[in-house]
Amino acid sequence: MTLPQPWSPAQATKLVNELAIRPSFTVCYTQHAKEQMLERDLIVGDVLYVLRHGFVYEEPEFSTRPGFYKYRIETRTPNSNNRLVRVVAIPDYRGCSIKLITVMWVDE
């Protein structure tokens, strides 16, 4: 059992990182996220790297789905040319999944 949302940035970092390394973990990409990845020449491996190794520094935002929140998680990836990549994601810890809202460069 996990803590009810919203999570603090430290809790979100720990729980998203844990979730992203589970064998049964799944990611659902919005069309916008796919377009942003293509525009930035980022691949699925970059997104997974951010989810597995990134950090949440800011408080979450409300999601349109009650009981769920949007978290901004970021880190550099092997394919990002030393730029920070931020992923906006809605984790479902019980369902072992994350809905990916968007992908962006932190410095843009």
DANORMO-V78603 format. One line per field, one symbol per residue. ss: DSSP state (H for helix, E for strand, - for the rest). phi: phi as a letter, one per 30 degrees, with the letter a starting at -180 (. if undefined). Layout:
ss = ???
phi = ???
This chain:
ss = --------HHHHHHHHHHHH-----EEEE-HHHHHHHHH----HHHHHHHHHH-EE----EE------EEEEEEEE-------EEEEEEEEE----EEEEEEEEE---
phi = .cddddcdedddedddededcddcdbbccdeddddddddchcceedddddddbdbcccddcdcdceibbcbccbadcecchicdccccbcdbdddhbbccdabadddc
